[in-house]
């Protein structure tokens, strides 16, 4: 019935299969045979696939049991999600207020603009590029050794916040020659314990902007997170400044609406 209006006149022979079509059909037929064999109950590959599936299900059941354990139990991360969660927790501090420990006189030179490249034996974390970082100055001590504990209470006399800085890029010095050529920027003498060494990499954090406070401020509570970087709590001066700025915006808004 549905074909009653079909054109029954002779059609051109353009659709006659050629050699390529025949080859494709043969390949499809062979693939179909292979797939059919794979699902046979006694087939070795099919049996291996079923065993692998069963093993996977058992592993998932074991993971579910572990996830249901008490939250007080300490255990090593056992999978991708746990590792991602741990990584997020370990790097979340980079999104908040961050301070960089520097020993005198290097921090003073950076804030004065006399030193435009800070050198370290590790690269600047990418999340901190272009971010304003507080300058935490500590007393001079042993080269390459921090004199600060992992955590400091607010107002600790061992440190002071002298300003802020923004690093625009990070470079790796490929050779001693490159290091020496850049001395006018990093200002580290060749005989300094912070100078170039063949056995360790040296990175240059290029200063984009810097701001020195008119007078040093007391440091808020500090928690070391990575090398010389500290997570900083908000101090009273900053809260007061933010409230003042908010008040100014509200007054401006009221004036414009009047």
Wavefront OBJ file of the C-alpha trace (Angstrom):
o trace
v 0.000 0.000 0.000
v 2.736 2.485 0.928
v 4.641 1.694 -2.237
v 1.702 2.210 -4.620
v 3.125 5.551 -5.849
v 6.663 4.334 -6.431
v 8.202 5.019 -9.810
v 8.566 1.574 -11.384
v 10.431 2.814 -14.425
v 13.957 1.525 -14.924
v 16.506 3.332 -12.736
v 20.100 4.178 -13.627
v 22.796 1.718 -12.522
v 24.803 4.266 -10.484
v 24.116 2.402 -7.220
v 25.665 -0.894 -8.263
v 28.258 -1.799 -5.584
v 31.873 -1.292 -6.648
v 34.989 -3.020 -5.307
v 35.320 -0.588 -2.351
v 31.723 -1.222 -1.274
v 32.242 -4.967 -1.420
v 35.385 -4.689 0.687
v 33.549 -2.603 3.313
v 30.704 -5.148 3.486
v 33.197 -7.985 3.906
v 34.969 -6.139 6.725
v 31.668 -5.463 8.499
v 30.713 -9.121 8.212
v 34.028 -10.183 9.701
v 33.614 -7.718 12.555
v 30.134 -9.028 13.242
v 31.489 -12.560 13.469
v 34.163 -11.468 15.917
v 31.638 -9.677 18.095
v 29.349 -12.664 18.066
v 32.206 -14.937 19.143
v 33.089 -12.567 22.003
v 29.754 -13.082 23.708
v 29.781 -16.881 23.560
v 29.600 -18.329 27.086
v 32.625 -20.580 26.586
v 34.753 -18.033 24.754
v 38.039 -17.220 26.551
v 37.938 -13.476 25.867
v 34.326 -13.224 26.969
v 35.152 -15.093 30.187
v 38.094 -12.725 30.855
v 35.858 -9.723 30.317
v 33.276 -11.058 32.767
v 35.985 -11.712 35.378
v 37.355 -8.193 34.972
v 33.864 -6.764 35.395
v 33.321 -8.779 38.569
v 36.666 -7.621 39.963
v 35.770 -4.009 39.247
v 32.419 -4.368 41.014
v 34.170 -5.867 44.049
v 36.611 -2.942 44.140
v 33.763 -0.457 43.980
v 31.982 -2.241 46.835
v 35.156 -2.038 48.924
v 35.461 1.694 48.155
v 31.842 2.269 49.180
v 32.516 0.505 52.477
v 35.515 2.720 53.137
v 33.497 5.837 52.368
v 30.965 4.776 55.001
v 33.607 4.538 57.720
v 33.648 6.976 60.606
v 34.815 10.490 59.698
v 37.168 10.305 62.688
v 39.188 7.515 61.138
v 42.458 8.663 59.595
v 43.333 6.919 56.357
v 45.355 7.544 53.239
v 43.531 8.835 50.134
v 42.473 5.847 48.036
v 41.253 7.366 44.785
v 41.021 10.251 42.370
v 38.276 12.109 44.241
v 40.212 11.965 47.498
v 43.362 13.246 45.811
v 41.457 16.089 44.157
v 39.858 17.043 47.466
v 43.240 17.037 49.191
v 44.774 19.130 46.389
v 41.948 21.662 46.621
v 42.373 21.929 50.383
v 46.136 22.364 50.062
v 45.874 25.154 47.456
v 42.772 27.011 48.687
v 44.977 29.389 50.691
v 46.223 30.915 47.429
v 42.783 32.420 46.875
v 42.858 34.367 50.153
v 45.336 36.781 51.710
v 48.910 35.644 51.150
v 52.138 36.910 52.653
v 55.725 36.312 51.543
v 58.494 36.087 54.112
v 61.623 38.043 53.231
v 64.657 38.710 55.364
v 66.093 42.201 55.642
v 67.425 43.893 53.569
v 65.937 42.067 50.521
v 62.332 43.015 51.232
v 63.265 46.665 51.667
v 65.091 46.638 48.331
v 62.062 45.124 46.576
v 59.643 47.705 47.971
v 62.015 50.574 47.159
v 62.281 49.438 43.533
v 66.033 48.903 43.796
v 65.551 45.157 43.283
v 63.060 44.238 40.540
v 63.518 40.456 40.474
v 63.158 38.209 43.519
v 65.176 34.990 43.192
v 64.233 31.665 44.711
v 65.095 27.992 44.230
v 61.478 27.186 43.336
v 58.989 28.716 40.881
v 56.260 31.106 41.921
v 52.927 29.240 42.157
v 50.925 30.094 39.050
v 47.864 31.152 41.074
v 49.963 33.913 42.686
v 50.961 35.564 39.401
v 49.339 38.992 39.240
v 48.078 38.707 42.840
v 48.848 41.285 45.507
v 51.058 39.656 48.137
v 51.894 41.129 51.521
v 55.564 41.542 52.363
v 56.369 39.904 55.709
v 59.772 40.989 56.919
v 61.729 38.945 59.416
v 65.112 39.611 60.980
v 68.287 38.602 59.126
v 69.263 34.997 59.774
v 70.935 32.037 58.144
v 70.860 32.078 54.352
v 68.063 29.960 52.955
v 66.714 29.075 56.406
v 63.506 30.571 57.757
v 63.645 31.776 61.326
v 59.856 31.647 61.686
v 57.711 28.797 62.988
v 54.851 27.311 60.989
v 52.289 29.419 62.835
v 52.491 32.865 64.409
v 49.907 34.640 66.513
v 48.693 38.107 65.599
v 51.082 40.867 66.663
v 54.122 38.598 66.967
v 57.143 40.940 67.334
v 59.310 38.643 65.198
v 57.693 39.923 62.001
v 56.122 43.028 60.502
v 54.196 43.756 57.328
v 56.090 46.417 55.361
v 54.092 46.646 52.138
v 52.750 44.623 49.231
v 54.029 43.394 45.897
v 52.718 41.917 42.653
v 54.809 39.565 40.506
v 53.998 39.640 36.814
v 56.024 36.668 35.595
v 58.415 33.912 36.626
v 61.506 32.846 34.677
v 64.097 30.102 35.080
v 67.744 31.036 34.592
v 69.177 28.538 32.089
v 72.846 29.190 32.840
v 75.350 31.021 35.002
v 75.859 33.511 32.194
v 72.155 34.380 32.142
v 72.190 34.783 35.917
v 75.184 37.111 35.887
v 73.723 39.185 33.041
v 70.559 39.802 35.082
v 72.370 40.932 38.230
v 71.292 44.586 37.791
v 67.726 43.398 38.378
v 68.064 40.688 41.036
v 70.967 42.450 42.831
v 72.408 39.216 44.265
v 76.251 39.258 44.292
v 78.124 36.345 42.756
v 79.637 35.440 46.148
v 76.285 35.444 47.976
v 74.926 32.163 49.416
v 71.805 32.937 47.344
v 73.818 33.054 44.111
v 73.680 30.675 41.151
v 74.661 27.043 41.701
v 75.015 24.417 39.039
v 73.325 21.739 41.154
v 70.079 23.642 41.771
v 67.677 25.684 39.625
v 67.219 29.395 40.207
v 63.969 31.177 39.362
v 63.383 34.895 38.994
v 60.046 36.384 40.065
v 59.700 39.588 38.082
v 58.127 42.475 39.998
v 55.178 44.182 38.331
v 54.195 46.668 41.037
v 55.143 47.327 44.644
v 53.780 49.483 47.467
v 55.665 50.348 50.635
v 53.701 51.329 53.737
v 54.539 54.646 55.363
v 55.110 52.708 58.562
v 55.296 48.934 59.176
v 52.175 47.197 60.445
v 51.761 44.448 62.956
v 51.268 41.084 61.306
v 47.938 39.289 61.699
v 47.803 35.585 62.501
v 50.053 33.688 60.067
v 50.023 30.054 58.965
v 52.831 28.739 56.772
v 51.429 27.006 53.681
v 54.242 26.612 51.166
v 57.936 27.393 51.554
v 58.058 31.119 52.443
v 54.360 31.744 51.801
v 51.938 32.285 54.671
v 48.184 32.383 54.794
v 47.159 35.597 56.553
v 44.057 36.396 58.550
v 42.514 39.838 58.176
v 43.791 42.431 60.612
v 41.836 45.206 62.321
v 43.313 47.957 60.127
v 42.156 46.267 56.949
v 38.655 45.645 58.269
v 38.419 49.300 59.307
v 39.648 50.425 55.878
v 37.122 48.208 54.089
v 34.285 49.558 56.241
v 35.429 53.103 55.480
v 35.442 52.424 51.747
v 31.994 50.848 51.976
v 30.672 53.863 53.860
v 32.048 56.196 51.180
v 30.342 54.184 48.430
v 27.037 54.266 50.283
v 27.246 58.040 50.736
v 28.067 58.500 47.057
v 25.121 56.322 46.085
v 22.741 58.266 48.319
v 24.006 61.577 46.923
v 23.456 60.447 43.332
v 19.962 59.168 44.068
v 18.880 62.377 45.852
l 1 2 3 4 5 6 7 8 9 10 11 12 13 14 15 16 17 18 19 20 21 22 23 24 25 26 27 28 29 30 31 32 33 34 35 36 37 38 39 40 41 42 43 44 45 46 47 48 49 50 51 52 53 54 55 56 57 58 59 60 61 62 63 64 65 66 67 68 69 70 71 72 73 74 75 76 77 78 79 80 81 82 83 84 85 86 87 88 89 90 91 92 93 94 95 96 97 98 99 100 101 102 103 104 105 106 107 108 109 110 111 112 113 114 115 116 117 118 119 120 121 122 123 124 125 126 127 128 129 130 131 132 133 134 135 136 137 138 139 140 141 142 143 144 145 146 147 148 149 150 151 152 153 154 155 156 157 158 159 160 161 162 163 164 165 166 167 168 169 170 171 172 173 174 175 176 177 178 179 180 181 182 183 184 185 186 187 188 189 190 191 192 193 194 195 196 197 198 199 200 201 202 203 204 205 206 207 208 209 210 211 212 213 214 215 216 217 218 219 220 221 222 223 224 225 226 227 228 229 230 231 232 233 234 235 236 237 238 239 240 241 242 243 244 245 246 247 248 249 250 251 252 253 254 255 256 257 258
